């Protein structure tokens, strides 16, 4: 409404002020009045324009600085992927990608064939982003079984003779099974040791 009145004032007062300024026979006071009126109209117009521009600036600033929204409440589109950038492969079932880690085994179950140690199964608590594979290595020295386990394929610094095997998850526990290639004689009591920490790992009976 104010902008309409300002435009109407320009339309009416501009011819009057021009007539007062350049008309013949007008006294100096009338000429000054016409000039001051034009200056006042110009000043009011500039103030109104500046005020309206300032009112629009915050909305524009938010739209530019907020990287997530192009408009209030509307998610912005993702920027286009640069050419040659590999697209990450989605993990099965939409689960988050796993990060290689060194688990802390809670138990080891040994399996025998006759009197020979045939294989073993290692158990540890599963993580929310559990890897589907793990590397495992076993070294036997007498009755001591030193076991290295690391989750994730292609883990760094793998011990010699490490194997990549699948990981199973049941009731919050992850496990892997490894079949031993070398036949060893059965000891009365084996001792399982975490190869990363040197700590003993409890043995689980075959029936449990």
N, C-alpha and C positions, 0 to 999 in steps of 0.2 A: 504493500500500500504506500509506504514511504517512497519507494522508488518511482511509483506512478506519479505521486505529487511532485517529486523532484523533476521528472521529465516534463510535467505540465508547467512547472515554474520556468524551466528553460524556454519552453515554447512561447510563453506569454511575455516574460521579462526581457528576453534577448532583443526583440525588436525595439522595445521601449528604451532599453539602455543604449542601443546603437543610436536611436533618435536623439537621446539626451546628449550623447557624446559629440555627434557630428551635426546636429541640427543648428541652423543659423539663429542668432539672437539669444542663445541660452547663456545664462550667467555661469560663472565658474563653479558655484556650489552645485548646480544641477549636473554639470559634467562630472564632478567628483562623485556625486551620488550614483550616477550611472556606472562609473568605473568600479566603485566599491561593490555595487550590486553584482556585477559580472565576476569580480574576484571572489565574493562570498559564494556565488553559485559554483564556481570552479573548485573552491576549497571543500564545500560540502560534498560535491561529487567525488572528489578524491578520497575523502574520509569514508564515504559509504562503500566505494569500491575496495578500499583496503580492508574494511571490516568484513565484507563478504568473502574476500580472498582468505583472510585469516580463519574464518569459520570453516572453510573447506579444507584447509591444510591438514589438520589432525587426521581426518579420515584417509587422506591420501598417504600420509606418513605411515599409518598403521598398515595400510595395504602393501606398502613397499617394504617395510621392515619385517613384517611377519612372514617368514618363509613357508609357513604351513597353510596360509589362507590367502586366496586371491580376493575374495569377498567375505564379509562377515558371515561365519557359519558355513562356508563352502570350502571344502578341502581343495588346495591347489594341486594341479596336475604335476606329476613327477617330471623333472627335467629329462630331456632325451639322453639316452646313454651314448657316450662317445663311440665313434666307429672303432672297431677292433678291441673294445673292452669285453672280456669274457663275462657271460651271464652265469651267476652262481646257480648250480644245479640244486633243485629242491630236494630236501631229505625225504625219505619214505614216510608216508603217513602224515606229512606236515610237521614232524617233530623237529626241534632245533638241531642244528648241526653240532656234532660232538667235537669236543676238544681233547686231544691226546693228553692222558694223565697217567700217573703211576698209582694204581690202587694199593690198598693195604689189605692183603688177603687175611680172612678170618679163619679159614679152615682148608684142609687138603684131604681128599679121599683117595686112597691108593687102591688100585685094582691089580689082581694077580691072575696069572694063568699057570696053574700047577704051583710050583715053588718059585716061579720067576715073576718079577715085577713087570707088569704089562703096560700100565698107564696110570694116569692120575687126573683128578679133577680139582680145580682151584675155585674157591668161593670168596666173594667180597661184596660189600654193600653196593647196590646199583645207584647210579646218579640220575637226576632228571634228564640229562642229555647223554644217556648211555650210548657208548660206541657199539657198533655191531660186530667189530672185530677187535682182536688184541694179539699182541705178540708175546710168546712165552718161550723160555729157554730153561732147561734143566741140566744140572751137572751133578753127578753122583761121585762121592768120595767115601767109600765104605758104606756106612749106614746113614750118612748125611746127604740129604737132597737139597741142593741150593737152587731156588726157583726165582726167576725174574719174570715179572708180568708188567706189561705196559699197554694201555688201551690205545686204539687208533691204528690204522694201517700206516705203514711207512714211518714208524716211530724212530726218532734219532737215537744213535748210540746203542744199537741192539747188540746183545751179547752174541758170541759165536754160537751157531747152531739154533738160533731163534726161529720159531715157526709162527706164521700168521694163522689163527684159528678163529672160528665164529664164537660169539658170546651169546649165551642164553640168559634170560631174566625171568625169574619165578619168585613171586611173593617178596619182592624188594631185594632179592639177592641175585647178583650176576655170577656167572660161572663159565668156565671153559674146560674142555677135556682134551688131553694130549695123549696120544699113543706113543709109547717109547719104542724107538727103533732097535735099540740094543737090549739084548736079553741079559738081565742081571739076576744073580741069585738072591733069594729072599732072606732078609735079615729078620731077626726076632723083633726088633724095634727100630723103625726108621725115625729120623729126625728131619723135619722139613724146616727150611730156613729161608727167610725173605732175602733174596740176593741183593736188593737195594739197600736194606737197613741192617741186615744181619740178625734180625729178631726171629725167634722161633715161631712157627705156624702150627697151631693145634691140628692133630690128625683126627679125621672123622672116620668112624667105623663104616665098613661097607654097607651095613644094614641101615644106617641112619640117612 
